[in-house]
Amino acid sequence: MSPHEPHPDDVLTNPGENGLDSIVAPPDGGIGSGTEVLVLESPRTTLKLRKCRIQVSAGPDEGKSLASDKERLRCGAHPTNDLVLAEDRTASRHHFEIINTERGWLLVDLNSTNGTFLDGRRIERAYLSAGAQIRAGSSTLSFAPIDEEVTVEPDREGELCGLVGQSVKMRQVFALIKKIAPMDVSVIIGGETGTGKELVAQAIHELSGRKKGPMVVLDCGAIPPNLIESELFGHEKGSFTGAMAARPGAFERAHGGTIFLDELGELRFDLQPKLLRVLENREVRRVGGNDTLEVDCRVIAATNRDLPKEIAAGNFREDLFFRLSVINIQLPPLRERREDIPLILKRALADPEVLARQGRKRISPEALSLLMAYAWPGNVRELMNVLSHVLAFSDSEEVLPENLPPRVRGQQREGPLPFNEHLTFKDAKDQLLENFEREYVTSVLTRCEGNLSRAARESGLHRKSIERLVKKYQLDAKGMKPR
Ligand SMILES: Nc1ncnc2c1ncn2[C@@H]1O[C@H](COP(=O)(O)OP(=O)(O)OP(=O)(O)O)[C@@H](O)[C@H]1O
C-alpha cells in the first residue's frame, strides 16, 4: 500500500452483543480520547479513518496536493518529503510537518529558515482547523481534514499467520489485522496472558510493508530499571560499568521494521517519559554517544493490564498511552470463544513436528468436552501446554479423559479435604496448607512455563511471594520453561 492511502485513526466497535467486545476503542471515560464507540446490531467493526488533504493553493508548486493517512506528513523542498515543494527556492529542505494526534492535527515547524506561518502568524507548533492556510517559503497551502468510516466484516478464514480461530470474535480480529497491517500506525494489543498478543503483533508485521525489515521484541517488564536507557537506545563501549562493547538499542535494531513492546503496562512510571521521547522524536542517542540516529520503525505494544485504569490510578502516563493507541485491538480470552478449541487442537495435532514425534493422535469426544468446559485461565498457551503434556504421557492413539490433568477433569474440587486426622488440628492444618501451596504454585508455574513474573500476575501474588514459595518447596521453575 502506498503511504498515501487511508489509515485509521481510531477503532470503533460494538462493546456488547454478538461477541463484539473483542475490539474496543480507546476508552473516553475521563481521559478524553475523543473516540466514540459505535454500537452496531451486526457483528461488524467500524473503523473511523482520519485523513487530511493539503493543497498548494499559491506559489511555484501551485496545484500539487496530497491526501494522507500517515501519522506524520512532511513538507519541504527535499524529495524525501511527502509533499515536495520542488520549485520553491525559499522553502527549507524539511520545512514543516503535520502530526495526526488524538487531540487533532498538529502543525510543527521543522526549524525552517524562513519560518512556517499559520493564517498569517509565525508558529512553532499549532493545531490546525479546517480551511487553515499554511505559508512555507513562497508557497501557500490549504489544509482540510477528511474523516470517513469503513466497516470491517469478520474474516471468512479461520486462520491467519499462525493464529487459529473460527469464532466471530477471532475472525473479526483477523479482518482487523488485515485492514490495519498495511497502515503504518501504532497499535496497542490488549488481552489476558496467553491469548496470542505476540502472534497478533507478528501477523501485523508480516502483513505490513515492513515485513522485509526486522521485528524486534522488547519485554518492558523484564528490563532492569538501570538498563532501560541502554536497552532502548543502545550504548557505547565503556559508557557504564559492564558496557564491554558498543551495542545498538532495540529501536536502532528495529530500524526499517517493527518494534514490539511487550508487557508495556509493566514499564515503570518514571521510565515511561524516556520511551515517549523516542516515540516523539523518532531519534535515539546511544548512552555515552554523541551522534543522534534517526530511527524509522512501527511501534506495536501489548499489555494484559487495563491501561485506562492504570492511568486513572496514576501508574501509567496518559500521553504515552495516546501516543501508542492509534488502534486498539483487544483479544478475547479463550473461555469466551470455546468454539475455537477443537480447531486449535486439530491444527496442533496436524503439526508436522507433533506428527513426527507423537504419531497420529485424536481426542475422544469425552476428553474434548472436558477441554471445552475448562476455564483456561492461561488461555491458548495453557491449552498448548496441556496438550503437549498429554501427548508426551499417553501411549494410545486416542486421548481419553483420564489422560487429562486433574484440574481440567474438574476433579480438584471433588472429594473430602485430604488432611491427616491423626495429627493435631494445628499440624493437620499446616500440612494441608503446605500441600495446597506446593500444588498451587507448581500448577501456576507450569501454566506460565516457569515465568515468575507471569505466575505472580496470574495468581495475584507478589513476585517476591512466588520466589519465596519456589524456594520453600524447592521447585524447579527453570525446568518448566519450554525447551
Ligand atoms: N489463536 C491462536 N491460535 C494458535 N495458537 C495460539 C493462538 N493464540 C495463542 N497461541 C499460542 O499460545 C501461546 C501464547 O501466545 P502468545 O505468546 O502470542 O500470547 P501472549 O498473549 O503474548 O502472552 P503473554 O501476555 O503471556 O506474553 C503461543 O504458543 C502461541 O503460539
The ligand as an SDF file (V2000), in Angstrom:
LIG
                    3D

 31 33  0  0  0  0  0  0  0  0999 V2000
   -5.3200  -18.0500   18.2720 N   0  0  0  0  0  0  0  0  0  0  0  0
   -4.2550  -18.8390   18.4310 C   0  0  0  0  0  0  0  0  0  0  0  0
   -4.0480  -19.8530   17.5960 N   0  0  0  0  0  0  0  0  0  0  0  0
   -2.9850  -20.6760   17.7350 C   0  0  0  0  0  0  0  0  0  0  0  0
   -2.0690  -20.5640   18.7050 N   0  0  0  0  0  0  0  0  0  0  0  0
   -2.2190  -19.5600   19.5580 C   0  0  0  0  0  0  0  0  0  0  0  0
   -3.3150  -18.6420   19.4740 C   0  0  0  0  0  0  0  0  0  0  0  0
   -3.1890  -17.7580   20.4760 N   0  0  0  0  0  0  0  0  0  0  0  0
   -2.0940  -18.0880   21.1530 C   0  0  0  0  0  0  0  0  0  0  0  0
   -1.4970  -19.1740   20.6110 N   0  0  0  0  0  0  0  0  0  0  0  0
   -0.2860  -19.8700   21.1200 C   0  0  0  0  0  0  0  0  0  0  0  0
   -0.3010  -19.6790   22.5360 O   0  0  0  0  0  0  0  0  0  0  0  0
    0.9970  -19.3500   23.0070 C   0  0  0  0  0  0  0  0  0  0  0  0
    0.9820  -17.9770   23.6460 C   0  0  0  0  0  0  0  0  0  0  0  0
    0.7880  -16.9860   22.6510 O   0  0  0  0  0  0  0  0  0  0  0  0
    1.4130  -15.5250   22.7760 P   0  0  0  0  0  0  0  0  0  0  0  0
    2.8040  -15.5970   23.3290 O   0  0  0  0  0  0  0  0  0  0  0  0
    1.2190  -14.8360   21.4700 O   0  0  0  0  0  0  0  0  0  0  0  0
    0.4360  -14.9240   23.8920 O   0  0  0  0  0  0  0  0  0  0  0  0
    0.5380  -13.5420   24.6690 P   0  0  0  0  0  0  0  0  0  0  0  0
   -0.8530  -13.0130   24.7550 O   0  0  0  0  0  0  0  0  0  0  0  0
    1.5730  -12.6630   24.0030 O   0  0  0  0  0  0  0  0  0  0  0  0
    1.0080  -13.9880   26.1210 O   0  0  0  0  0  0  0  0  0  0  0  0
    1.7230  -13.1270   27.3060 P   0  0  0  0  0  0  0  0  0  0  0  0
    0.8280  -11.9690   27.6230 O   0  0  0  0  0  0  0  0  0  0  0  0
    1.7790  -14.0860   28.4370 O   0  0  0  0  0  0  0  0  0  0  0  0
    3.0630  -12.7230   26.7650 O   0  0  0  0  0  0  0  0  0  0  0  0
    1.9260  -19.4620   21.8170 C   0  0  0  0  0  0  0  0  0  0  0  0
    2.4650  -20.7580   21.7900 O   0  0  0  0  0  0  0  0  0  0  0  0
    1.0120  -19.2280   20.6350 C   0  0  0  0  0  0  0  0  0  0  0  0
    1.5200  -19.8710   19.5040 O   0  0  0  0  0  0  0  0  0  0  0  0
  1  2  1  0
  2  3  1  0
  2  7  2  0
  3  4  2  0
  4  5  1  0
  5  6  2  0
  6  7  1  0
  6 10  1  0
  7  8  1  0
  8  9  2  0
  9 10  1  0
 10 11  1  0
 11 12  1  0
 11 30  1  0
 12 13  1  0
 13 14  1  0
 13 28  1  0
 14 15  1  0
 15 16  1  0
 16 17  2  0
 16 18  1  0
 16 19  1  0
 19 20  1  0
 20 21  2  0
 20 22  1  0
 20 23  1  0
 23 24  1  0
 24 25  2  0
 24 26  1  0
 24 27  1  0
 28 29  1  0
 28 30  1  0
 30 31  1  0
M  END
$$$$
